[in-house]
Amino acid sequence: MNMLTILIPVALGLGALGLGAFLWSLSSGQYEDLDGAANRILLDDSPKDNK
């Protein structure tokens, strides 16, 4: 029973930390351009060597 007094606050703290990280990523614009990275890999922007 003593272990529950430690595990419950730790679990709540980790949950709050995860929620805080998610809310921070929303406010910093991490999810603004979801298709950009997927399309960027298909584009060939590197210069071609014509040797």
C-alpha positions as CSV (number, residue, x, y, z in Angstrom):
1,M,0.0,0.0,0.0
2,N,2.9,2.3,0.6
3,M,4.0,1.9,-3.0
4,L,0.7,3.3,-4.2
5,T,1.4,6.6,-2.4
6,I,4.5,6.9,-4.6
7,L,3.2,5.5,-7.9
8,I,0.0,7.5,-8.2
9,P,1.7,11.0,-7.9
10,V,4.5,9.8,-10.3
11,A,1.9,8.6,-12.8
12,L,-0.1,11.9,-12.5
13,G,3.1,13.9,-12.9
14,L,4.2,12.0,-16.0
15,G,0.7,12.5,-17.5
16,A,0.8,16.2,-16.8
17,L,4.3,16.4,-18.3
18,G,3.1,14.6,-21.5
19,L,0.1,16.9,-21.7
20,G,2.3,19.9,-21.3
21,A,4.6,18.7,-24.0
22,F,1.7,18.2,-26.3
23,L,0.2,21.6,-25.6
24,W,3.6,23.2,-26.2
25,S,4.0,21.5,-29.5
26,L,0.6,22.7,-30.6
27,S,1.4,26.3,-29.6
28,S,4.8,26.3,-31.3
29,G,3.3,25.2,-34.6
30,Q,4.7,21.6,-34.9
31,Y,1.5,20.5,-36.7
32,E,1.0,23.3,-39.1
33,D,2.5,21.8,-42.3
34,L,1.8,18.0,-42.2
35,D,2.0,17.5,-46.0
36,G,5.2,19.6,-46.5
37,A,7.7,17.0,-45.2
38,A,5.9,14.2,-47.0
39,N,6.0,16.1,-50.3
40,R,9.5,17.5,-49.8
41,I,11.1,14.0,-49.9
42,L,9.6,13.5,-53.4
43,L,11.1,16.7,-54.9
44,D,14.5,16.5,-56.4
45,D,16.2,19.8,-55.4
46,S,19.8,18.6,-55.6
47,P,22.0,19.8,-58.5
48,K,22.7,17.1,-61.1
49,D,26.2,16.4,-62.1
50,N,26.4,16.1,-65.9
51,K,29.8,14.4,-66.3
